[in-house]
Amino acid sequence: MATVEKPKAGLEDTVATSSAICYLDGDRGVLAYCGYDIHDLAQKATFEEVCYLLWHRRLPTRAELGDLQSQLAAARPLPEAILRLMKTLPAGNGMDLLRTLTSALGHYDPDAADQSPQANDRKAVRLTAQIGSLVATLGRMNAGGGPIAPDPVLGHAANFLYMLTGERPGGLQTRAFDVALILHADHELNASTFAARVAAATLTDIHSTIVGAIGALKGPLHGGANADVMKLLLEVGADASPDKAEEVVRAKLARKEKIPGFGHRVYHTEDPRATHLRQMSKDLGQRAGQPGWFAMSQRIEQLVKTEKKLYANVDFYSASTYYVLGIAVDLFTPIFAVSRISGWTAHVLEQYANNRLIRPRAEYVGPEYPQRYIPVEAR
Ligand SMILES: CC(C)(COP(=O)(O)OP(=O)(O)OC[C@H]1O[C@@H](n2cnc3c(N)ncnc32)[C@H](O)[C@@H]1OP(=O)(O)O)[C@@H](O)C(=O)NCCC(=O)NCCS
């Protein structure tokens, strides 16, 4: 067999494709979508503008943005059959439900049989709207409520919170959630996006690529970490002191356990998304009269930085941010998908536009070749 050059484990530092969507500099802590720094976008943009940017590689004009907002609003209502299916599925992990329901959406998509670039653009918009509706409705049903019809007047973030809670959110909550969506929208070749691109490279349909991405996002090393962070904080206790949090995490480190929400394959400095989420966690916690989660989180952050030289990643402070917004822990990772669907679809469309099958090689480390076949009766 010809020698195959082997990359580092986990494809670390391997450049696997070219992409015009996301710029990452892990040493300087830079994240930019199509050249626009994440700090600028977090301060000034809306999630809808970011969707347009990721899909079209430029910011929309006012008319283009209005058009996209209308398309998203029109695509929000879930097909009746999906609502019926939601009621029949057994209650369970939110990501499992989201995976199944996203797959089911493919059956009812009006462009299901059309793989043209125009149809795929429409499907990207539709999926972005529908995944928001799915996750909000899942949250509603988990809490024992019935589905709430979307409000076409509201923006994406406000409509999500409205469909989740049944109440029109205030400006501060809406902006906080909008910023969280902006921060999670894309992150280059993260595991779920890579999974989506590998699937897209076979020229399968867009729903299939997104189902694969949702499966990858669920894992605790990826999007599942935000729920694990909150479980850790809850394990420490709602009224616990930062000292108690330090004690619990110190014991975990001594047992060589990984602390969710820390470390990153690409960043060797502060994750620029964590900068915003830390501030949001602090501000929203104070306003909600629950400053304890932030205080505990901050102490854990200091400890893990001192002991392990690891920085907080996007998942660490998003946990306490969502919690004080009143969102159930089981929805944290599905909410990651509500945002990342924009990046996933942008990457899938980019892959379709300039495709070659992704088919790497493996270093063979099995039994020596050739082995002599021994019939079963002689083994
Ligand atoms: C994100 C992550 C998967 C990156 O993984 P990676 O680049 O493969 O790094 P590794 O898992 O090989 O970790 C390298 C070293 O740091 C340690 N480490 C990494 N993340 C750690 C964490 N969160 N807590 C404690 N130790 C950690 C590992 O134990 C390992 O130590 P060792 O060399 O003594 O064995 C990893 O940091 C992690 O599991 N973090 C927790 C889950 C999480 O927050 N995921 C969301 C990422 S946005």
Ligand as a Chemical Component Dictionary entry (heavy atoms), coordinates in Angstrom:
data_LIG
# 
_chem_comp.id                   LIG 
_chem_comp.type                 NON-POLYMER 
_chem_comp.pdbx_formal_charge   0 
_chem_comp.three_letter_code    LIG 
# 
loop_
_chem_comp_atom.comp_id 
_chem_comp_atom.atom_id 
_chem_comp_atom.alt_atom_id 
_chem_comp_atom.type_symbol 
_chem_comp_atom.charge 
_chem_comp_atom.model_Cartn_x 
_chem_comp_atom.model_Cartn_y 
_chem_comp_atom.model_Cartn_z 
_chem_comp_atom.pdbx_ordinal 
LIG C1  C1  C 0 -12.915 21.190 23.550 1  
LIG C2  C2  C 0 -12.067 19.952 23.699 2  
LIG C3  C3  C 0 -12.842 18.745 23.172 3  
LIG C4  C4  C 0 -10.789 20.137 22.853 4  
LIG O1  O1  O 0 -10.165 18.919 22.853 5  
LIG P1  P1  P 0 -8.675  18.636 22.342 6  
LIG O2  O2  O 0 -8.135  19.738 21.560 7  
LIG O3  O3  O 0 -8.724  17.292 21.723 8  
LIG O4  O4  O 0 -7.869  18.594 23.697 9  
LIG P2  P2  P 0 -7.722  17.295 24.613 10 
LIG O5  O5  O 0 -9.041  16.734 25.004 11 
LIG O6  O6  O 0 -6.740  16.366 23.969 12 
LIG O7  O7  O 0 -7.068  17.960 25.884 13 
LIG C5  C5  C 0 -5.681  18.299 26.016 14 
LIG C6  C6  C 0 -5.323  18.243 27.499 15 
LIG O8  O8  O 0 -6.079  19.222 28.202 16 
LIG C7  C7  C 0 -6.948  18.609 29.136 17 
LIG N1  N1  N 0 -8.262  19.232 29.019 18 
LIG C8  C8  C 0 -8.844  19.680 27.892 19 
LIG N2  N2  N 0 -10.036 20.197 28.172 20 
LIG C9  C9  C 0 -10.205 20.070 29.488 21 
LIG C10 C10 C 0 -11.237 20.410 30.359 22 
LIG N3  N3  N 0 -12.344 20.987 29.899 23 
LIG N4  N4  N 0 -11.096 20.152 31.665 24 
LIG C11 C11 C 0 -9.973  19.593 32.134 25 
LIG N5  N5  N 0 -8.952  19.226 31.352 26 
LIG C12 C12 C 0 -9.072  19.460 30.052 27 
LIG C13 C13 C 0 -7.057  17.150 28.702 28 
LIG O9  O9  O 0 -7.377  16.311 29.768 29 
LIG C14 C14 C 0 -5.680  16.925 28.164 30 
LIG O10 O10 O 0 -4.810  16.758 29.229 31 
LIG P3  P3  P 0 -3.601  15.685 29.163 32 
LIG O11 O11 O 0 -2.733  16.145 28.029 33 
LIG O12 O12 O 0 -2.983  15.768 30.503 34 
LIG O13 O13 O 0 -4.245  14.356 28.867 35 
LIG C15 C15 C 0 -11.669 19.728 25.173 36 
LIG O14 O14 O 0 -11.001 20.870 25.660 37 
LIG C16 C16 C 0 -12.857 19.371 26.029 38 
LIG O15 O15 O 0 -13.217 18.198 26.126 39 
LIG N6  N6  N 0 -13.485 20.377 26.709 40 
LIG C17 C17 C 0 -14.660 20.127 27.522 41 
LIG C18 C18 C 0 -15.903 20.017 26.657 42 
LIG C19 C19 C 0 -16.291 21.340 26.056 43 
LIG O16 O16 O 0 -16.366 22.365 26.711 44 
LIG N7  N7  N 0 -16.584 21.302 24.752 45 
LIG C20 C20 C 0 -17.042 22.472 24.016 46 
LIG C21 C21 C 0 -15.990 22.987 23.111 47 
LIG S1  S1  S 0 -16.434 24.532 22.388 48 
# 
loop_
_chem_comp_bond.comp_id 
_chem_comp_bond.atom_id_1 
_chem_comp_bond.atom_id_2 
_chem_comp_bond.value_order 
_chem_comp_bond.pdbx_ordinal 
LIG C1  C2  SING 1  
LIG C2  C3  SING 2  
LIG C2  C4  SING 3  
LIG C2  C15 SING 4  
LIG C4  O1  SING 5  
LIG O1  P1  SING 6  
LIG P1  O2  DOUB 7  
LIG P1  O3  SING 8  
LIG P1  O4  SING 9  
LIG O4  P2  SING 10 
LIG P2  O5  DOUB 11 
LIG P2  O6  SING 12 
LIG P2  O7  SING 13 
LIG O7  C5  SING 14 
LIG C5  C6  SING 15 
LIG C6  O8  SING 16 
LIG C6  C14 SING 17 
LIG O8  C7  SING 18 
LIG C7  N1  SING 19 
LIG C7  C13 SING 20 
LIG N1  C8  SING 21 
LIG N1  C12 SING 22 
LIG C8  N2  DOUB 23 
LIG N2  C9  SING 24 
LIG C9  C10 SING 25 
LIG C9  C12 DOUB 26 
LIG C10 N3  SING 27 
LIG C10 N4  DOUB 28 
LIG N4  C11 SING 29 
LIG C11 N5  DOUB 30 
LIG N5  C12 SING 31 
LIG C13 O9  SING 32 
LIG C13 C14 SING 33 
LIG C14 O10 SING 34 
LIG O10 P3  SING 35 
LIG P3  O11 DOUB 36 
LIG P3  O12 SING 37 
LIG P3  O13 SING 38 
LIG C15 O14 SING 39 
LIG C15 C16 SING 40 
LIG C16 O15 DOUB 41 
LIG C16 N6  SING 42 
LIG N6  C17 SING 43 
LIG C17 C18 SING 44 
LIG C18 C19 SING 45 
LIG C19 O16 DOUB 46 
LIG C19 N7  SING 47 
LIG N7  C20 SING 48 
LIG C20 C21 SING 49 
LIG C21 S1  SING 50 
# 
